[in-house]
Amino acid sequence: MPSATNTFASAHRQYVQSLYKRRLKNSLDWTIRRDVWRAKAMEIRAEFERNRDVKDPRQLAHIFEQAEAKLAGWKHPDPYIAPTAPGGTKWERNLPPPTENPYAHDEPTQYERRSWNPFR
């Protein structure tokens, strides 16, 4: 059974990684050119490295609150969405045709066959 400190450390690590990734993605939404964005990414990394050795839970909560506020304040109004991702420009384009009966819009009446076979 994992101890409480290991569980806390694991959850803390996942949260910090998520926060770091969200900050990087948000900064990339504002800067298209990767060579310009790299400097901003290095600033974000330095900010996270400065707070790496903080162990006090109250101070950590304050740091996280500031980081979330900064992230919310700089959120891009029209973030980049990959073309093939849900909501992207190519999402669900050129879907394969349906394999079910294309003519079965309604339930069959008593005079129609119950199973559809195009080769009869």
PyMOL commands that place a pseudoatom at each C-alpha (Angstrom):
pseudoatom trace, name=CA, resn=MET, resi=1, chain=A, elem=C, hetatm=0, pos=[0.000, 0.000, 0.000]
pseudoatom trace, name=CA, resn=PRO, resi=2, chain=A, elem=C, hetatm=0, pos=[1.513, 3.381, -0.999]
pseudoatom trace, name=CA, resn=SER, resi=3, chain=A, elem=C, hetatm=0, pos=[2.202, 5.814, 1.780]
pseudoatom trace, name=CA, resn=ALA, resi=4, chain=A, elem=C, hetatm=0, pos=[0.474, 9.175, 1.976]
pseudoatom trace, name=CA, resn=THR, resi=5, chain=A, elem=C, hetatm=0, pos=[3.662, 11.107, 1.175]
pseudoatom trace, name=CA, resn=ASN, resi=6, chain=A, elem=C, hetatm=0, pos=[4.294, 9.051, -1.964]
pseudoatom trace, name=CA, resn=THR, resi=7, chain=A, elem=C, hetatm=0, pos=[0.710, 9.575, -3.088]
pseudoatom trace, name=CA, resn=PHE, resi=8, chain=A, elem=C, hetatm=0, pos=[0.982, 13.306, -2.414]
pseudoatom trace, name=CA, resn=ALA, resi=9, chain=A, elem=C, hetatm=0, pos=[4.306, 13.504, -4.233]
pseudoatom trace, name=CA, resn=SER, resi=10, chain=A, elem=C, hetatm=0, pos=[2.895, 11.644, -7.228]
pseudoatom trace, name=CA, resn=ALA, resi=11, chain=A, elem=C, hetatm=0, pos=[-0.213, 13.849, -7.400]
pseudoatom trace, name=CA, resn=HIS, resi=12, chain=A, elem=C, hetatm=0, pos=[1.935, 16.955, -6.909]
pseudoatom trace, name=CA, resn=ARG, resi=13, chain=A, elem=C, hetatm=0, pos=[4.301, 15.918, -9.706]
pseudoatom trace, name=CA, resn=GLN, resi=14, chain=A, elem=C, hetatm=0, pos=[1.405, 15.278, -12.099]
pseudoatom trace, name=CA, resn=TYR, resi=15, chain=A, elem=C, hetatm=0, pos=[-0.167, 18.634, -11.287]
pseudoatom trace, name=CA, resn=VAL, resi=16, chain=A, elem=C, hetatm=0, pos=[3.103, 20.518, -11.803]
pseudoatom trace, name=CA, resn=GLN, resi=17, chain=A, elem=C, hetatm=0, pos=[3.707, 18.721, -15.102]
pseudoatom trace, name=CA, resn=SER, resi=18, chain=A, elem=C, hetatm=0, pos=[0.176, 19.548, -16.239]
pseudoatom trace, name=CA, resn=LEU, resi=19, chain=A, elem=C, hetatm=0, pos=[0.592, 23.189, -15.251]
pseudoatom trace, name=CA, resn=TYR, resi=20, chain=A, elem=C, hetatm=0, pos=[3.944, 23.398, -17.060]
pseudoatom trace, name=CA, resn=LYS, resi=21, chain=A, elem=C, hetatm=0, pos=[2.498, 21.850, -20.219]
pseudoatom trace, name=CA, resn=ARG, resi=22, chain=A, elem=C, hetatm=0, pos=[-0.529, 24.167, -20.161]
pseudoatom trace, name=CA, resn=ARG, resi=23, chain=A, elem=C, hetatm=0, pos=[1.731, 27.213, -19.773]
pseudoatom trace, name=CA, resn=LEU, resi=24, chain=A, elem=C, hetatm=0, pos=[3.893, 26.100, -22.703]
pseudoatom trace, name=CA, resn=LYS, resi=25, chain=A, elem=C, hetatm=0, pos=[0.891, 25.405, -24.937]
pseudoatom trace, name=CA, resn=ASN, resi=26, chain=A, elem=C, hetatm=0, pos=[-0.671, 28.735, -24.047]
pseudoatom trace, name=CA, resn=SER, resi=27, chain=A, elem=C, hetatm=0, pos=[2.520, 30.615, -24.854]
pseudoatom trace, name=CA, resn=LEU, resi=28, chain=A, elem=C, hetatm=0, pos=[2.742, 28.741, -28.159]
pseudoatom trace, name=CA, resn=ASP, resi=29, chain=A, elem=C, hetatm=0, pos=[-0.792, 29.919, -28.994]
pseudoatom trace, name=CA, resn=TRP, resi=30, chain=A, elem=C, hetatm=0, pos=[0.468, 33.505, -28.824]
pseudoatom trace, name=CA, resn=THR, resi=31, chain=A, elem=C, hetatm=0, pos=[3.678, 32.967, -30.806]
pseudoatom trace, name=CA, resn=ILE, resi=32, chain=A, elem=C, hetatm=0, pos=[3.649, 31.091, -34.084]
pseudoatom trace, name=CA, resn=ARG, resi=33, chain=A, elem=C, hetatm=0, pos=[7.373, 31.108, -34.804]
pseudoatom trace, name=CA, resn=ARG, resi=34, chain=A, elem=C, hetatm=0, pos=[9.181, 28.466, -32.770]
pseudoatom trace, name=CA, resn=ASP, resi=35, chain=A, elem=C, hetatm=0, pos=[12.481, 30.365, -32.684]
pseudoatom trace, name=CA, resn=VAL, resi=36, chain=A, elem=C, hetatm=0, pos=[10.750, 33.325, -30.998]
pseudoatom trace, name=CA, resn=TRP, resi=37, chain=A, elem=C, hetatm=0, pos=[8.691, 31.041, -28.759]
pseudoatom trace, name=CA, resn=ARG, resi=38, chain=A, elem=C, hetatm=0, pos=[11.796, 29.227, -27.508]
pseudoatom trace, name=CA, resn=ALA, resi=39, chain=A, elem=C, hetatm=0, pos=[12.871, 32.268, -25.459]
pseudoatom trace, name=CA, resn=LYS, resi=40, chain=A, elem=C, hetatm=0, pos=[9.465, 32.367, -23.762]
pseudoatom trace, name=CA, resn=ALA, resi=41, chain=A, elem=C, hetatm=0, pos=[9.652, 28.631, -23.110]
pseudoatom trace, name=CA, resn=MET, resi=42, chain=A, elem=C, hetatm=0, pos=[13.019, 29.127, -21.417]
pseudoatom trace, name=CA, resn=GLU, resi=43, chain=A, elem=C, hetatm=0, pos=[11.527, 31.858, -19.204]
pseudoatom trace, name=CA, resn=ILE, resi=44, chain=A, elem=C, hetatm=0, pos=[8.697, 29.545, -18.173]
pseudoatom trace, name=CA, resn=ARG, resi=45, chain=A, elem=C, hetatm=0, pos=[11.175, 26.754, -17.430]
pseudoatom trace, name=CA, resn=ALA, resi=46, chain=A, elem=C, hetatm=0, pos=[13.313, 29.108, -15.304]
pseudoatom trace, name=CA, resn=GLU, resi=47, chain=A, elem=C, hetatm=0, pos=[10.224, 30.162, -13.350]
pseudoatom trace, name=CA, resn=PHE, resi=48, chain=A, elem=C, hetatm=0, pos=[9.395, 26.532, -12.584]
pseudoatom trace, name=CA, resn=GLU, resi=49, chain=A, elem=C, hetatm=0, pos=[13.016, 25.777, -11.676]
pseudoatom trace, name=CA, resn=ARG, resi=50, chain=A, elem=C, hetatm=0, pos=[13.083, 28.685, -9.183]
pseudoatom trace, name=CA, resn=ASN, resi=51, chain=A, elem=C, hetatm=0, pos=[10.243, 27.054, -7.248]
pseudoatom trace, name=CA, resn=ARG, resi=52, chain=A, elem=C, hetatm=0, pos=[11.536, 23.497, -7.551]
pseudoatom trace, name=CA, resn=ASP, resi=53, chain=A, elem=C, hetatm=0, pos=[12.759, 23.107, -3.966]
pseudoatom trace, name=CA, resn=VAL, resi=54, chain=A, elem=C, hetatm=0, pos=[9.742, 24.636, -2.222]
pseudoatom trace, name=CA, resn=LYS, resi=55, chain=A, elem=C, hetatm=0, pos=[8.311, 22.084, 0.231]
pseudoatom trace, name=CA, resn=ASP, resi=56, chain=A, elem=C, hetatm=0, pos=[5.965, 24.162, 2.398]
pseudoatom trace, name=CA, resn=PRO, resi=57, chain=A, elem=C, hetatm=0, pos=[2.348, 23.255, 1.413]
pseudoatom trace, name=CA, resn=ARG, resi=58, chain=A, elem=C, hetatm=0, pos=[1.027, 26.772, 2.101]
pseudoatom trace, name=CA, resn=GLN, resi=59, chain=A, elem=C, hetatm=0, pos=[3.722, 28.378, 0.016]
pseudoatom trace, name=CA, resn=LEU, resi=60, chain=A, elem=C, hetatm=0, pos=[3.116, 25.799, -2.738]
pseudoatom trace, name=CA, resn=ALA, resi=61, chain=A, elem=C, hetatm=0, pos=[-0.604, 26.569, -2.695]
pseudoatom trace, name=CA, resn=HIS, resi=62, chain=A, elem=C, hetatm=0, pos=[0.180, 30.268, -3.053]
pseudoatom trace, name=CA, resn=ILE, resi=63, chain=A, elem=C, hetatm=0, pos=[2.596, 29.614, -5.943]
pseudoatom trace, name=CA, resn=PHE, resi=64, chain=A, elem=C, hetatm=0, pos=[0.040, 27.392, -7.693]
pseudoatom trace, name=CA, resn=GLU, resi=65, chain=A, elem=C, hetatm=0, pos=[-2.678, 29.989, -7.228]
pseudoatom trace, name=CA, resn=GLN, resi=66, chain=A, elem=C, hetatm=0, pos=[-0.459, 32.654, -8.796]
pseudoatom trace, name=CA, resn=ALA, resi=67, chain=A, elem=C, hetatm=0, pos=[0.493, 30.355, -11.673]
pseudoatom trace, name=CA, resn=GLU, resi=68, chain=A, elem=C, hetatm=0, pos=[-3.142, 29.459, -12.409]
pseudoatom trace, name=CA, resn=ALA, resi=69, chain=A, elem=C, hetatm=0, pos=[-4.098, 33.158, -12.283]
pseudoatom trace, name=CA, resn=LYS, resi=70, chain=A, elem=C, hetatm=0, pos=[-1.267, 34.001, -14.681]
pseudoatom trace, name=CA, resn=LEU, resi=71, chain=A, elem=C, hetatm=0, pos=[-2.367, 31.196, -16.993]
pseudoatom trace, name=CA, resn=ALA, resi=72, chain=A, elem=C, hetatm=0, pos=[-5.993, 32.378, -16.920]
pseudoatom trace, name=CA, resn=GLY, resi=73, chain=A, elem=C, hetatm=0, pos=[-4.932, 35.982, -17.506]
pseudoatom trace, name=CA, resn=TRP, resi=74, chain=A, elem=C, hetatm=0, pos=[-2.864, 35.107, -20.566]
pseudoatom trace, name=CA, resn=LYS, resi=75, chain=A, elem=C, hetatm=0, pos=[-5.267, 32.586, -22.072]
pseudoatom trace, name=CA, resn=HIS, resi=76, chain=A, elem=C, hetatm=0, pos=[-5.517, 33.024, -25.820]
pseudoatom trace, name=CA, resn=PRO, resi=77, chain=A, elem=C, hetatm=0, pos=[-9.031, 33.891, -27.078]
pseudoatom trace, name=CA, resn=ASP, resi=78, chain=A, elem=C, hetatm=0, pos=[-8.610, 31.712, -30.174]
pseudoatom trace, name=CA, resn=PRO, resi=79, chain=A, elem=C, hetatm=0, pos=[-6.157, 28.917, -29.285]
pseudoatom trace, name=CA, resn=TYR, resi=80, chain=A, elem=C, hetatm=0, pos=[-4.490, 26.786, -31.929]
pseudoatom trace, name=CA, resn=ILE, resi=81, chain=A, elem=C, hetatm=0, pos=[-6.263, 23.480, -32.584]
pseudoatom trace, name=CA, resn=ALA, resi=82, chain=A, elem=C, hetatm=0, pos=[-4.526, 20.804, -34.616]
pseudoatom trace, name=CA, resn=PRO, resi=83, chain=A, elem=C, hetatm=0, pos=[-6.386, 20.296, -37.911]
pseudoatom trace, name=CA, resn=THR, resi=84, chain=A, elem=C, hetatm=0, pos=[-7.216, 16.642, -37.272]
pseudoatom trace, name=CA, resn=ALA, resi=85, chain=A, elem=C, hetatm=0, pos=[-8.134, 17.130, -33.601]
pseudoatom trace, name=CA, resn=PRO, resi=86, chain=A, elem=C, hetatm=0, pos=[-11.772, 17.539, -32.514]
pseudoatom trace, name=CA, resn=GLY, resi=87, chain=A, elem=C, hetatm=0, pos=[-12.788, 21.054, -33.480]
pseudoatom trace, name=CA, resn=GLY, resi=88, chain=A, elem=C, hetatm=0, pos=[-9.979, 21.359, -36.048]
pseudoatom trace, name=CA, resn=THR, resi=89, chain=A, elem=C, hetatm=0, pos=[-10.496, 22.270, -39.688]
pseudoatom trace, name=CA, resn=LYS, resi=90, chain=A, elem=C, hetatm=0, pos=[-10.067, 18.699, -40.928]
pseudoatom trace, name=CA, resn=TRP, resi=91, chain=A, elem=C, hetatm=0, pos=[-12.017, 16.977, -38.149]
pseudoatom trace, name=CA, resn=GLU, resi=92, chain=A, elem=C, hetatm=0, pos=[-14.335, 14.300, -39.578]
pseudoatom trace, name=CA, resn=ARG, resi=93, chain=A, elem=C, hetatm=0, pos=[-13.620, 15.158, -43.200]
pseudoatom trace, name=CA, resn=ASN, resi=94, chain=A, elem=C, hetatm=0, pos=[-13.900, 12.390, -45.758]
pseudoatom trace, name=CA, resn=LEU, resi=95, chain=A, elem=C, hetatm=0, pos=[-15.526, 9.908, -43.428]
pseudoatom trace, name=CA, resn=PRO, resi=96, chain=A, elem=C, hetatm=0, pos=[-16.113, 6.450, -44.876]
pseudoatom trace, name=CA, resn=PRO, resi=97, chain=A, elem=C, hetatm=0, pos=[-19.647, 5.942, -46.153]
pseudoatom trace, name=CA, resn=PRO, resi=98, chain=A, elem=C, hetatm=0, pos=[-22.120, 4.294, -43.798]
pseudoatom trace, name=CA, resn=THR, resi=99, chain=A, elem=C, hetatm=0, pos=[-22.305, 0.519, -44.038]
pseudoatom trace, name=CA, resn=GLU, resi=100, chain=A, elem=C, hetatm=0, pos=[-25.923, 0.182, -42.957]
pseudoatom trace, name=CA, resn=ASN, resi=101, chain=A, elem=C, hetatm=0, pos=[-28.899, 0.339, -45.323]
pseudoatom trace, name=CA, resn=PRO, resi=102, chain=A, elem=C, hetatm=0, pos=[-28.849, 3.826, -46.883]
pseudoatom trace, name=CA, resn=TYR, resi=103, chain=A, elem=C, hetatm=0, pos=[-32.546, 3.603, -47.786]
pseudoatom trace, name=CA, resn=ALA, resi=104, chain=A, elem=C, hetatm=0, pos=[-33.884, 2.633, -44.371]
pseudoatom trace, name=CA, resn=HIS, resi=105, chain=A, elem=C, hetatm=0, pos=[-35.138, 5.982, -43.112]
pseudoatom trace, name=CA, resn=ASP, resi=106, chain=A, elem=C, hetatm=0, pos=[-38.211, 4.602, -41.394]
pseudoatom trace, name=CA, resn=GLU, resi=107, chain=A, elem=C, hetatm=0, pos=[-39.193, 1.350, -39.813]
pseudoatom trace, name=CA, resn=PRO, resi=108, chain=A, elem=C, hetatm=0, pos=[-40.333, -1.190, -42.435]
pseudoatom trace, name=CA, resn=THR, resi=109, chain=A, elem=C, hetatm=0, pos=[-44.064, -1.396, -42.901]
pseudoatom trace, name=CA, resn=GLN, resi=110, chain=A, elem=C, hetatm=0, pos=[-45.994, -4.658, -42.828]
pseudoatom trace, name=CA, resn=TYR, resi=111, chain=A, elem=C, hetatm=0, pos=[-45.684, -4.976, -46.617]
pseudoatom trace, name=CA, resn=GLU, resi=112, chain=A, elem=C, hetatm=0, pos=[-41.915, -4.513, -46.800]
pseudoatom trace, name=CA, resn=ARG, resi=113, chain=A, elem=C, hetatm=0, pos=[-39.259, -7.092, -46.125]
pseudoatom trace, name=CA, resn=ARG, resi=114, chain=A, elem=C, hetatm=0, pos=[-37.708, -6.968, -42.669]
pseudoatom trace, name=CA, resn=SER, resi=115, chain=A, elem=C, hetatm=0, pos=[-34.117, -7.512, -43.825]
pseudoatom trace, name=CA, resn=TRP, resi=116, chain=A, elem=C, hetatm=0, pos=[-32.558, -5.501, -46.577]
pseudoatom trace, name=CA, resn=ASN, resi=117, chain=A, elem=C, hetatm=0, pos=[-30.371, -7.260, -49.137]
pseudoatom trace, name=CA, resn=PRO, resi=118, chain=A, elem=C, hetatm=0, pos=[-29.241, -5.330, -52.221]
pseudoatom trace, name=CA, resn=PHE, resi=119, chain=A, elem=C, hetatm=0, pos=[-28.488, -8.559, -54.131]
pseudoatom trace, name=CA, resn=ARG, resi=120, chain=A, elem=C, hetatm=0, pos=[-32.043, -10.011, -54.152]
for i in range(1, 120): cmd.bond("trace and resi %d" % i, "trace and resi %d" % (i + 1))
show_as sticks, trace
zoom trace
